[in-house]
Amino acid sequence: MTADLAWLILFLPLFAFLLNVSVFRGRTAAGIVSILAMAGSFALSLPFAFAFATRSEPLRAALPFLTVGGFSFPFSIQVDALTAVMLVVVTVVSLLVQLFSVGYLAGDPGYSRYFAYLSLFSLSMLGLVLAQNLVVIYVFWELVGLSSFLLIGFWYARPEAAEAAKKAFITTRVGDFGFAVGLMALFVAAGTLDLPQLFAAAEARQLAGGLLLLGVLGLFAGAVGKSAQFPLHVWLPDAMEGPTPVSALIHAATMVAAGVYLVARAFPLFEAASGGVLAVGGVVLGSLPAALTIVAWLGAFTALFAATLALVQTDIKKVLAYSTVSQLGYMMLGLGVGSVVAGIFHLFTHAFFKALLFLAAGSVIHGVGTQDMREMGGLRRFMPVTFAAFAFGALALAGIFPFAGFWSKDEILAESLTHGSLALFLMAEITAFLTAFYIMRLLMLTFFGEHRGASAHHAEAHAHAAEPALTPGLPAPAHHPDTPHESPWVMTLPLLILMVPTLVAGFWALGGSFHAYLHAVPGVHGEAPPFNLPVAALSTAMALAGLATGWYLYAAPGRAAASARAAGPLTRLLERKYYLDDLYEGVIFWLFLRGSQVVGWFDLTIVDGVVNGTGALFSWLGGLFRQWQTGRLQYYGVFLALGAVLLFVVSLAWTSGLVGR
């Protein structure tokens, strides 16, 4: 097995994309093409995944890509244990999402375009995972942003979807600017952007100091944008305006995990960036924290911050969106305290149970025609398969034994206590309680009690809320039955498949097996830490307490509403998302408004004033000279004679010395 085989993993979704935008445009066969291509990529990924159970050396291949002056940037790919894990995650989730989409998007007029976008996104993510050079990573990083923009705004005729797509694109561009700055800093410091060469330079202390810190913080800025970390998290909840399978693919398992993967991929650089002193003009102002310290604290804060926002959401997809932001914070916390294994293991398990939760949410929306949990209730009787799938995902998210989330979350908690600080550990534990609470709240509002349904006066308002028409004038898909119903098998089959890894994937951590699998990955050190039973017991107790609290408040009508009223200002603060969206929109609006007013004044007053003034001056001069052009020959003769006399007088004065020579 050679790395050349990995090119096929990358090119199969490329072929599917090209076929869908040309040969199969407007045809339902587009779904089959995309599914077959992704199935092929998944099948090719498996031999690599199995190979690195015994292999340590990475496989590499390269093609000519970019030459600038004397520097050459090849299109180089690398397959190691970390890459193999990500290949399996991306291809499995993408394949199941595409299969689910066959039923979910049936009858949509943009069916073939949707699958073309999915193939383009899969190509982008696989290229990012396989890339060995930071330039190539950046190219696919931006392509991921483009394809996610297309998928979020898939129903572009709907203003909310179009606005959400623009918000996601612009917000992530802020982080991507930092990424570009980081690339420039690393290139200036090392003269290369090839990751193995950068790692070697960092290990030899040839790459250190302020440029290295600037470089890795730039990379982290890109990760903050893509992985929706505070303060660039605001795009992710709005991105739920896209189709629910898109939410499962982009915003639960792959795109948002790209930032976590980037930090793990470049981890030796983060380790080497140990901070230093902050000095201006030779004056030391203070010390700079190590890069990983920033990663850890921002991750822990994001995890806790987003978990609080999930407590009050009424849209089923937005609860899961804030949950994703919170779990990504957990992953960053694991990386920040020095454990690539803990961070990537949680990424691995989270991909399965969060994809399961999103697809199950899509099944609910398909069956009831609304995303508002206040209009659901009692669905476990109507949708037993969907309920079972959602329960599996909820227990994994809450971290209940033996589900996958229990193992990966507790490994992060143990590492944060051992190699981080007590404050980081306590923040993570509080997040664990809140996570269990809001997922139980979701379960109670959606599946328990009596079915509330959409009221008659809301029916028309919701007719296009969950499944809008693609093109103006075309009807929306009819997914609004009077009685909830289970989804078709093409949608429930992916749920049943994802329930398996949601239950058993965590057992890969037993005996340090996952640590051993990643042992040769740069940044993975030492032996696997032993299972920390006290931490596991405490986190389980916190999770059970959160579940019990959620059940108590929402089992009886009125308790939750009374609690919300009692919380008063806190509830309003959470419902307004800490007013961050208002702040951003207000600041951006003010800056653009005032800035445009200044630019407009300068353009109208200075630029146009100079131009118009010059025109007026020459117009006046032209008008003055025009008065002399009378067309009367006697006037011209007079002027000619006067000119001759004037020239004679000047010549006489010059020759007589009356004027100096």
C-alpha positions as CSV (number, residue, x, y, z in Angstrom):
1,M,0.0,0.0,0.0
2,T,1.4,3.4,-1.0
3,A,0.3,7.0,-0.6
4,D,-0.5,7.1,-4.3
5,L,-3.7,5.2,-3.5
6,A,-4.7,8.1,-1.3
7,W,-5.1,10.3,-4.3
8,L,-8.2,8.2,-5.2
9,I,-9.8,9.0,-1.9
10,L,-9.5,12.7,-2.8
11,F,-10.4,12.5,-6.5
12,L,-13.5,10.4,-6.2
13,P,-15.6,13.2,-4.7
14,L,-14.1,15.5,-7.3
15,F,-15.3,13.3,-10.1
16,A,-18.7,13.2,-8.5
17,F,-18.9,17.0,-8.3
18,L,-17.8,17.4,-11.9
19,L,-20.4,14.8,-13.1
20,N,-23.2,16.4,-11.0
21,V,-22.6,19.9,-12.4
22,S,-22.4,18.7,-16.0
23,V,-23.8,15.3,-16.9
24,F,-26.3,14.7,-14.1
25,R,-27.4,18.3,-13.6
26,G,-31.1,18.4,-12.7
27,R,-31.4,14.6,-12.4
28,T,-32.0,12.4,-9.4
29,A,-29.1,10.2,-10.4
30,A,-26.9,12.9,-8.9
31,G,-27.5,11.4,-5.4
32,I,-26.4,7.9,-6.5
33,V,-23.2,9.3,-8.1
34,S,-22.3,11.2,-4.9
35,I,-23.1,8.2,-2.6
36,L,-21.1,5.8,-4.8
37,A,-18.1,8.2,-4.9
38,M,-18.2,8.6,-1.1
39,A,-18.6,4.9,-0.6
40,G,-15.5,4.4,-2.7
41,S,-13.5,6.9,-0.6
42,F,-14.6,5.2,2.6
43,A,-13.6,1.8,1.3
44,L,-10.2,3.1,0.3
45,S,-9.8,4.8,3.7
46,L,-10.2,1.5,5.6
47,P,-6.9,-0.1,4.5
48,F,-5.0,3.0,5.7
49,A,-6.8,2.9,9.0
50,F,-6.0,-0.7,9.6
51,A,-2.4,-0.3,8.4
52,F,-1.5,2.2,11.1
53,A,-2.5,-0.2,13.8
54,T,1.0,-1.6,13.2
55,R,2.8,1.0,11.1
56,S,4.6,4.1,12.5
57,E,6.1,5.8,9.4
58,P,3.8,8.1,7.5
59,L,3.1,7.6,3.8
60,R,3.8,10.6,1.6
61,A,3.3,11.7,-2.1
62,A,3.5,15.0,-3.9
63,L,2.6,16.7,-7.2
64,P,3.9,20.0,-8.6
65,F,1.6,22.8,-7.3
66,L,3.0,26.3,-6.9
67,T,6.4,27.8,-7.7
68,V,7.2,31.4,-6.7
69,G,10.7,32.6,-7.6
70,G,13.1,30.1,-6.1
71,F,10.5,28.6,-3.8
72,S,8.4,25.6,-4.7
73,F,5.3,24.5,-2.9
74,P,4.3,21.0,-4.0
75,F,0.8,19.6,-3.6
76,S,2.1,17.1,-0.9
77,I,-0.1,14.7,1.0
78,Q,0.6,12.6,4.0
79,V,-1.1,9.7,5.6
80,D,-0.3,8.9,9.2
81,A,-2.4,7.6,12.1
82,L,-4.1,11.0,12.7
83,T,-4.9,11.3,9.0
84,A,-6.3,7.8,9.0
85,V,-8.7,8.5,11.9
86,M,-9.9,11.7,10.2
87,L,-10.4,10.0,6.8
88,V,-12.7,7.4,8.5
89,V,-14.6,10.1,10.3
90,V,-15.1,12.3,7.2
91,T,-16.0,9.5,4.8
92,V,-18.3,7.6,7.2
93,V,-20.3,10.7,8.2
94,S,-20.4,12.1,4.7
95,L,-21.6,8.8,3.3
96,L,-24.4,8.4,5.9
97,V,-25.5,12.1,5.5
98,Q,-25.7,11.6,1.8
99,L,-27.8,8.5,2.2
100,F,-30.1,10.3,4.7
101,S,-30.4,13.2,2.2
102,V,-31.9,11.0,-0.5
103,G,-35.1,10.9,1.6
104,Y,-34.8,14.3,3.3
105,L,-34.4,16.3,0.0
106,A,-36.7,14.1,-2.1
107,G,-38.7,16.3,-4.4
108,D,-36.6,19.4,-3.8
109,P,-36.0,21.3,-7.1
110,G,-32.3,21.7,-6.2
111,Y,-31.7,18.1,-5.6
112,S,-28.8,17.6,-8.0
113,R,-27.2,20.9,-7.0
114,Y,-27.4,19.9,-3.4
115,F,-25.4,16.7,-4.0
116,A,-22.9,18.5,-6.1
117,Y,-22.3,20.8,-3.2
118,L,-22.0,17.9,-0.8
119,S,-19.3,16.3,-3.1
120,L,-17.4,19.6,-3.3
121,F,-17.5,19.9,0.5
122,S,-16.3,16.3,1.0
123,L,-13.4,17.0,-1.5
124,S,-12.4,20.1,0.4
125,M,-12.4,18.4,3.8
126,L,-10.5,15.3,2.6
127,G,-7.9,17.6,0.9
128,L,-7.5,19.5,4.2
129,V,-7.0,16.3,6.1
130,L,-4.5,14.8,3.6
131,A,-2.4,17.9,3.1
132,Q,1.2,18.0,4.4
133,N,2.0,21.6,3.5
134,L,0.4,24.5,5.2
135,V,-0.1,26.3,1.8
136,V,-2.1,23.3,0.6
137,I,-4.0,23.1,3.9
138,Y,-4.9,26.8,3.5
139,V,-6.2,26.3,-0.1
140,F,-8.5,23.5,1.0
141,W,-9.4,25.5,4.2
142,E,-10.8,28.3,2.0
143,L,-12.5,25.8,-0.2
144,V,-14.2,24.3,2.8
145,G,-15.4,27.8,3.6
146,L,-16.8,28.3,0.1
147,S,-18.6,25.0,0.0
148,S,-20.1,25.5,3.5
149,F,-21.3,28.9,2.3
150,L,-23.1,27.2,-0.6
151,L,-24.6,24.6,1.6
152,I,-25.8,26.9,4.3
153,G,-27.4,29.2,1.7
154,F,-28.8,26.2,-0.3
155,W,-32.3,27.6,0.1
156,Y,-31.1,31.0,-1.1
157,A,-34.7,32.2,-1.8
158,R,-35.2,32.3,1.9
159,P,-33.7,35.6,3.3
160,E,-32.7,33.9,6.6
161,A,-30.7,31.3,4.8
162,A,-29.0,33.8,2.6
163,E,-28.1,36.0,5.6
164,A,-26.8,33.0,7.6
165,A,-24.6,32.0,4.7
166,K,-23.1,35.5,4.5
167,K,-22.7,35.7,8.2
168,A,-20.8,32.4,8.3
169,F,-18.6,33.4,5.4
170,I,-17.7,36.8,6.8
171,T,-17.2,35.6,10.4
172,T,-14.9,32.8,9.4
173,R,-13.0,35.2,7.1
174,V,-11.9,37.1,10.2
175,G,-10.2,34.0,11.6
176,D,-8.8,33.1,8.1
177,F,-7.1,36.5,8.0
178,G,-5.3,35.5,11.2
179,F,-4.5,32.2,9.6
180,A,-2.9,34.0,6.6
181,V,-0.8,36.2,8.9
182,G,0.3,33.1,10.8
183,L,1.5,31.5,7.5
184,M,3.5,34.6,6.6
185,A,5.1,34.7,10.0
186,L,6.1,31.1,9.9
187,F,7.5,31.4,6.4
188,V,9.6,34.5,7.4
189,A,10.9,32.6,10.4
190,A,11.6,29.2,8.8
191,G,11.6,29.8,5.0
192,T,9.3,26.8,4.6
193,L,5.7,25.9,5.2
194,D,6.1,22.1,5.0
195,L,5.0,20.7,8.3
196,P,7.8,18.1,8.8
197,Q,10.4,20.7,8.1
198,L,8.7,23.2,10.5
199,F,8.6,20.5,13.2
200,A,12.3,19.7,12.7
201,A,13.2,23.5,12.9
202,A,11.1,23.9,16.1
203,E,12.7,20.8,17.7
204,A,16.2,22.1,16.9
205,R,15.3,25.5,18.4
206,Q,15.8,27.1,15.0
207,L,12.2,28.2,15.0
208,A,11.4,30.1,18.2
209,G,10.6,33.5,19.6
210,G,8.0,36.1,18.7
211,L,7.6,35.0,15.1
212,L,6.8,31.5,16.1
213,L,4.3,32.7,18.7
214,L,2.7,35.0,16.1
215,G,2.6,32.2,13.6
216,V,0.9,29.6,15.9
217,L,-1.6,32.2,17.2
218,G,-2.4,33.0,13.6
219,L,-3.1,29.4,13.0
220,F,-5.2,29.3,16.1
221,A,-7.2,32.4,15.0
222,G,-8.1,30.4,11.9
223,A,-9.1,27.5,14.1
224,V,-11.2,29.8,16.3
225,G,-13.2,30.9,13.2
226,K,-13.8,27.5,11.7
227,S,-14.4,25.7,15.0
228,A,-16.7,28.5,16.3
229,Q,-14.8,29.3,19.4
230,F,-15.6,32.5,21.4
231,P,-15.8,35.2,20.2
232,L,-16.2,34.0,16.6
233,H,-18.9,31.5,17.5
234,V,-21.9,33.6,16.4
235,W,-22.1,32.1,12.9
236,L,-22.7,28.5,13.9
237,P,-26.3,28.7,15.4
238,D,-27.5,30.8,12.4
239,A,-26.0,28.3,10.0
240,M,-28.8,25.9,11.1
241,E,-30.8,27.6,8.4
242,G,-29.3,25.1,5.9
243,P,-30.9,21.7,5.4
244,T,-30.5,19.5,8.5
245,P,-28.2,16.9,6.8
246,V,-25.9,19.8,6.1
247,S,-25.9,20.7,9.8
248,A,-24.9,17.1,10.6
249,L,-22.1,17.1,8.0
250,I,-20.7,20.5,8.3
251,H,-21.5,21.7,11.8
252,A,-21.3,18.6,13.8
253,A,-18.7,16.3,12.4
254,T,-16.4,17.7,9.8
255,M,-16.0,21.4,9.0
256,V,-16.1,22.7,12.6
257,A,-13.7,19.9,13.5
258,A,-11.2,21.3,11.0
259,G,-10.0,23.9,13.5
260,V,-9.4,21.2,16.2
261,Y,-7.6,19.1,13.5
262,L,-5.4,22.0,12.5
263,V,-4.2,22.6,16.1
264,A,-3.6,18.8,16.5
265,R,-1.8,18.6,13.2
266,A,0.5,21.6,14.0
267,F,0.8,20.6,17.7
268,P,4.6,20.6,17.9
269,L,4.6,24.2,16.9
270,F,2.2,25.1,19.6
271,E,4.4,23.2,22.1
272,A,7.4,25.2,21.0
273,A,5.7,28.5,21.2
274,S,6.2,29.0,24.9
275,G,5.4,32.6,25.2
276,G,8.1,35.1,26.3
277,V,8.0,38.8,27.2
278,L,6.0,41.6,25.8
279,A,8.2,44.6,25.2
280,V,7.6,47.9,23.3
281,G,10.6,50.1,22.6
282,G,12.8,48.1,24.9
283,V,10.4,48.5,27.8
284,V,9.1,45.2,29.2
285,L,5.4,45.4,29.7
286,G,4.8,41.9,30.9
287,S,5.0,38.2,30.0
288,L,3.1,36.5,27.2
289,P,1.4,33.2,27.9
290,A,2.3,30.0,26.1
291,A,0.2,29.3,23.0
292,L,-1.3,26.1,24.5
293,T,-2.3,28.1,27.7
294,I,-4.4,30.4,25.5
295,V,-5.9,27.3,23.7
296,A,-6.9,25.7,27.0
297,W,-8.5,28.7,28.6
298,L,-10.4,29.8,25.5
299,G,-11.6,26.2,25.0
300,A,-12.8,25.9,28.6
301,F,-14.5,29.2,28.5
302,T,-16.2,28.5,25.1
303,A,-17.4,25.1,26.4
304,L,-19.1,26.7,29.5
305,F,-20.3,29.8,27.7
306,A,-22.0,27.9,24.8
307,A,-23.6,25.4,27.3
308,T,-25.4,28.2,29.1
309,L,-26.8,29.4,25.8
310,A,-28.2,26.0,24.9
311,L,-30.3,26.1,28.0
312,V,-33.0,28.4,26.6
313,Q,-33.2,27.6,22.9
314,T,-36.5,26.5,21.6
315,D,-35.3,25.5,18.1
316,I,-34.2,21.9,18.2
317,K,-31.3,22.4,15.8
318,K,-30.0,25.5,17.7
319,V,-29.8,23.5,20.9
320,L,-27.6,21.0,19.1
321,A,-25.7,23.9,17.5
322,Y,-24.7,25.4,20.8
323,S,-23.9,22.0,22.0
324,T,-21.5,21.6,19.2
325,V,-19.8,24.9,20.1
326,S,-19.5,23.6,23.7
327,Q,-18.1,20.2,22.7
328,L,-15.5,21.9,20.4
329,G,-14.5,23.9,23.4
330,Y,-13.9,20.6,25.2
331,M,-11.7,19.4,22.4
332,M,-9.7,22.6,22.5
333,L,-9.3,22.3,26.2
334,G,-7.9,18.8,25.8
335,L,-5.4,20.0,23.2
336,G,-4.5,23.0,25.4
337,V,-3.6,21.0,28.4
338,G,-1.2,19.0,26.2
339,S,-3.1,16.0,25.1
340,V,-3.5,15.4,21.4
341,V,-5.0,12.0,22.1
342,A,-7.8,13.4,24.4
343,G,-8.7,16.1,22.0
344,I,-8.8,13.9,18.9
345,F,-10.5,11.1,20.7
346,H,-13.3,13.4,21.6
347,L,-13.4,14.7,18.0
348,F,-13.7,11.0,16.9
349,T,-16.5,10.0,19.2
350,H,-18.3,13.4,18.9
351,A,-18.5,13.0,15.2
352,F,-20.7,9.9,15.5
353,F,-23.1,10.9,18.3
354,K,-23.5,14.5,17.1
355,A,-24.2,13.4,13.5
356,L,-26.7,10.9,15.0
357,L,-28.4,13.7,17.0
358,F,-28.6,16.1,14.0
359,L,-29.9,13.4,11.7
360,A,-32.4,12.3,14.3
361,A,-33.5,16.0,14.6
362,G,-33.9,16.0,10.8
363,S,-36.1,13.0,11.1
364,V,-38.2,14.8,13.7
365,I,-38.5,17.9,11.5
366,H,-39.5,15.7,8.6
367,G,-42.1,14.0,10.7
368,V,-43.7,17.0,12.4
369,G,-43.0,19.9,10.0
370,T,-41.5,22.3,12.6
371,Q,-38.2,22.9,14.4
372,D,-39.9,24.5,17.4
373,M,-39.8,22.1,20.4
374,R,-42.8,23.9,22.0
375,E,-44.9,22.4,19.2
376,M,-43.7,18.9,19.6
377,G,-44.1,16.6,22.6
378,G,-45.0,12.9,22.9
379,L,-43.2,11.9,19.7
380,R,-41.7,8.7,21.1
381,R,-45.1,7.0,20.4
382,F,-45.1,8.2,16.8
383,M,-41.4,7.9,16.0
384,P,-39.9,5.0,18.0
385,V,-36.8,4.5,15.9
386,T,-36.0,8.2,15.9
387,F,-36.6,8.4,19.6
388,A,-34.2,5.5,20.3
389,A,-31.6,7.1,18.1
390,F,-32.0,10.4,19.8
391,A,-31.8,8.8,23.2
392,F,-28.5,7.0,22.3
393,G,-27.0,10.3,21.1
394,A,-28.3,12.2,24.2
395,L,-26.7,9.7,26.6
396,A,-23.4,9.8,24.7
397,L,-23.4,13.6,24.8
398,A,-24.2,13.6,28.5
399,G,-21.3,11.3,29.1
400,I,-23.2,8.3,30.5
401,F,-21.4,4.9,30.7
402,P,-20.9,3.0,28.4
403,F,-21.7,5.4,25.6
404,A,-18.8,6.9,23.6
405,G,-19.0,10.4,25.0
406,F,-18.3,9.0,28.5
407,W,-14.8,7.8,27.6
408,S,-13.6,10.8,25.5
409,K,-15.1,13.5,27.8
410,D,-13.7,12.0,30.9
411,E,-10.2,11.7,29.4
412,I,-10.3,15.5,28.8
413,L,-11.5,16.1,32.3
414,A,-8.7,13.9,33.7
415,E,-6.1,15.6,31.6
416,S,-7.3,19.1,32.6
417,L,-7.0,18.2,36.2
418,T,-3.6,16.5,35.9
419,H,-1.9,18.8,33.4
420,G,-4.1,21.9,33.5
421,S,-5.5,23.6,36.6
422,L,-8.3,23.2,39.1
423,A,-10.1,26.1,37.6
424,L,-10.1,24.5,34.1
425,F,-11.3,21.2,35.6
426,L,-14.2,22.9,37.5
427,M,-15.3,24.8,34.4
428,A,-15.3,21.5,32.5
429,E,-17.3,19.8,35.2
430,I,-19.9,22.5,35.4
431,T,-20.2,22.2,31.6
432,A,-20.8,18.5,32.0
433,F,-23.8,19.3,34.3
434,L,-25.2,21.8,32.0
435,T,-24.8,19.5,29.0
436,A,-26.8,16.8,30.6
437,F,-29.5,19.3,31.7
438,Y,-30.1,20.9,28.3
439,I,-30.1,17.5,26.4
440,M,-32.7,16.2,28.9
441,R,-34.7,19.3,28.4
442,L,-34.7,18.7,24.6
443,L,-35.7,15.1,25.1
444,M,-38.6,16.0,27.4
445,L,-39.9,18.8,25.2
446,T,-39.7,16.7,22.1
447,F,-40.5,13.1,23.0
448,F,-42.3,13.1,26.3
449,G,-45.7,14.4,27.5
450,E,-48.6,15.0,25.1
451,H,-48.1,16.0,21.5
452,R,-48.8,19.7,21.3
453,G,-48.6,20.2,17.5
454,A,-48.7,23.5,15.6
455,S,-51.7,25.6,16.3
456,A,-53.9,26.6,13.3
457,H,-52.8,30.2,13.3
458,H,-49.2,29.1,13.2
459,A,-49.7,26.6,10.4
460,E,-49.1,29.0,7.5
461,A,-46.1,30.6,9.3
462,H,-44.5,27.2,9.6
463,A,-45.4,26.0,6.1
464,H,-42.0,27.0,4.9
465,A,-40.0,27.1,8.1
466,A,-38.4,23.7,8.1
467,E,-38.4,22.9,4.4
468,P,-38.5,26.1,2.2
469,A,-38.8,26.1,-1.5
470,L,-35.6,26.5,-3.4
471,T,-36.8,28.8,-6.1
472,P,-39.4,31.5,-5.9
473,G,-42.7,30.3,-7.3
474,L,-42.1,26.6,-6.6
475,P,-44.0,25.0,-3.7
476,A,-42.2,23.8,-0.6
477,P,-42.0,20.0,0.0
478,A,-45.1,18.8,1.8
479,H,-43.6,17.7,5.2
480,H,-46.3,19.0,7.4
481,P,-48.6,16.1,8.3
482,D,-51.5,16.5,10.7
483,T,-50.2,13.4,12.6
484,P,-46.4,12.9,13.2
485,H,-45.0,9.8,11.5
486,E,-41.8,7.9,11.4
487,S,-39.4,8.7,8.6
488,P,-38.8,6.4,5.6
489,W,-36.1,3.7,5.8
490,V,-33.6,5.6,3.8
491,M,-33.5,8.1,6.7
492,T,-33.8,5.7,9.6
493,L,-31.1,3.3,8.3
494,P,-28.3,5.9,8.8
495,L,-29.6,6.4,12.3
496,L,-29.4,2.7,13.1
497,I,-25.9,2.5,11.7
498,L,-24.7,5.6,13.7
499,M,-26.2,4.1,16.9
500,V,-23.5,1.4,16.8
501,P,-20.3,3.6,17.0
502,T,-22.2,5.9,19.4
503,L,-22.4,3.0,21.8
504,V,-19.1,1.2,21.2
505,A,-16.6,3.7,19.8
506,G,-15.5,4.8,23.2
507,F,-14.1,1.3,24.1
508,W,-11.2,2.1,21.8
509,A,-9.8,4.0,24.8
510,L,-9.5,0.8,26.9
511,G,-6.0,-0.1,27.8
512,G,-4.6,3.0,26.1
513,S,-5.4,1.5,22.7
514,F,-6.2,4.8,21.1
515,H,-3.1,6.4,22.5
516,A,-1.0,3.5,21.2
517,Y,-2.6,4.0,17.7
518,L,-1.5,7.6,17.7
519,H,1.8,7.1,19.3
520,A,3.9,8.1,16.3
521,V,1.9,11.2,15.5
522,P,4.0,14.4,16.2
523,G,3.0,15.8,19.5
524,V,2.0,12.5,21.1
525,H,4.3,11.7,24.0
526,G,4.8,9.0,26.6
527,E,2.5,6.3,27.7
528,A,-1.3,6.4,28.0
529,P,-2.5,7.7,31.3
530,P,-4.4,5.2,33.5
531,F,-8.1,5.4,33.7
532,N,-9.0,8.0,36.4
533,L,-11.9,6.4,38.4
534,P,-12.5,9.4,40.8
535,V,-12.8,11.8,37.9
536,A,-15.1,9.5,36.0
537,A,-17.3,9.0,39.1
538,L,-17.5,12.7,39.6
539,S,-18.3,13.6,36.0
540,T,-20.9,10.8,35.9
541,A,-22.5,12.1,39.1
542,M,-22.6,15.6,37.5
543,A,-24.2,14.2,34.4
544,L,-26.8,12.2,36.3
545,A,-27.6,15.3,38.4
546,G,-28.1,17.3,35.2
547,L,-30.4,14.7,33.7
548,A,-32.4,14.5,36.9
549,T,-32.8,18.2,37.1
550,G,-33.9,18.4,33.5
551,W,-36.4,15.6,34.1
552,Y,-37.8,17.2,37.3
553,L,-38.3,20.6,35.7
554,Y,-39.9,19.4,32.5
555,A,-41.9,16.4,33.7
556,A,-44.6,18.5,35.2
557,P,-46.2,21.4,33.3
558,G,-45.4,24.8,34.7
559,R,-42.2,24.0,36.7
560,A,-39.8,25.1,34.0
561,A,-41.8,28.2,33.2
562,A,-41.9,29.2,36.9
563,S,-38.1,28.6,37.1
564,A,-37.6,30.8,34.0
565,R,-39.7,33.6,35.5
566,A,-37.8,33.3,38.8
567,A,-34.5,33.7,36.9
568,G,-35.9,36.8,35.3
569,P,-33.0,39.0,34.0
570,L,-30.7,35.9,33.6
571,T,-33.2,34.2,31.3
572,R,-33.5,37.3,29.2
573,L,-29.7,37.6,29.1
574,L,-29.4,34.0,27.8
575,E,-32.3,34.4,25.3
576,R,-30.5,37.5,23.9
577,K,-27.3,35.5,23.7
578,Y,-25.5,37.8,26.1
579,Y,-26.3,40.6,23.6
580,L,-23.2,39.7,21.6
581,D,-25.1,39.6,18.3
582,D,-26.6,43.0,19.1
583,L,-23.1,44.2,20.0
584,Y,-21.5,42.9,16.8
585,E,-24.3,44.2,14.6
586,G,-24.3,47.5,16.3
587,V,-20.6,48.0,16.2
588,I,-20.2,46.8,12.7
589,F,-23.2,48.9,11.6
590,W,-21.8,52.0,13.3
591,L,-18.3,51.5,11.9
592,F,-19.6,50.9,8.4
593,L,-22.2,53.7,8.6
594,R,-19.7,56.3,10.0
595,G,-16.9,55.1,7.8
596,S,-19.1,55.3,4.7
597,Q,-20.2,58.8,5.8
598,V,-16.5,59.9,6.1
599,V,-15.6,58.3,2.8
600,G,-18.7,59.8,1.1
601,W,-17.8,63.3,2.4
602,F,-14.2,63.0,1.2
603,D,-15.4,61.7,-2.2
604,L,-18.1,64.4,-2.7
605,T,-16.1,67.3,-1.1
606,I,-12.5,66.7,-1.9
607,V,-12.3,64.4,-4.9
608,D,-15.4,65.7,-6.7
609,G,-14.5,69.2,-5.5
610,V,-11.1,69.1,-7.2
611,V,-12.5,67.5,-10.3
612,N,-15.5,69.8,-10.6
613,G,-13.4,72.9,-9.6
614,T,-10.9,72.1,-12.3
615,G,-13.7,71.7,-14.9
616,A,-15.3,75.0,-13.8
617,L,-12.0,76.8,-14.1
618,F,-11.2,75.7,-17.6
619,S,-14.9,76.2,-18.6
620,W,-14.6,79.8,-17.4
621,L,-11.2,80.3,-19.2
622,G,-12.7,78.7,-22.3
623,G,-15.7,81.0,-22.1
624,L,-13.4,84.0,-21.7
625,F,-11.3,83.2,-24.8
626,R,-14.4,82.4,-26.7
627,Q,-15.5,86.0,-26.4
628,W,-12.5,87.0,-28.5
629,Q,-13.6,84.7,-31.3
630,T,-16.1,87.0,-33.0
631,G,-15.5,86.0,-36.6
632,R,-15.0,89.7,-37.6
633,L,-11.7,90.2,-39.5
634,Q,-11.3,93.8,-38.5
635,Y,-11.1,92.8,-34.9
636,Y,-8.5,90.2,-35.7
637,G,-6.5,92.8,-37.7
638,V,-6.5,95.2,-34.7
639,F,-5.3,92.4,-32.3
640,L,-2.6,91.5,-34.9
641,A,-1.4,95.1,-35.1
642,L,-1.4,95.5,-31.3
643,G,0.6,92.3,-30.9
644,A,3.2,93.5,-33.5
645,V,3.5,96.8,-31.7
646,L,3.9,95.0,-28.3
647,L,6.7,92.8,-29.7
648,F,8.5,95.9,-31.2
649,V,8.4,97.7,-27.9
650,V,9.7,94.7,-26.0
651,S,12.5,94.2,-28.5
652,L,13.5,97.8,-28.4
653,A,13.6,97.8,-24.6
654,W,15.7,94.7,-24.6
655,T,18.3,96.1,-27.1
656,S,18.5,99.5,-25.3
657,G,19.2,97.9,-21.9
658,L,16.0,99.1,-20.3
659,V,15.4,95.5,-19.2
660,G,18.1,93.1,-18.1
661,R,19.4,90.4,-20.4
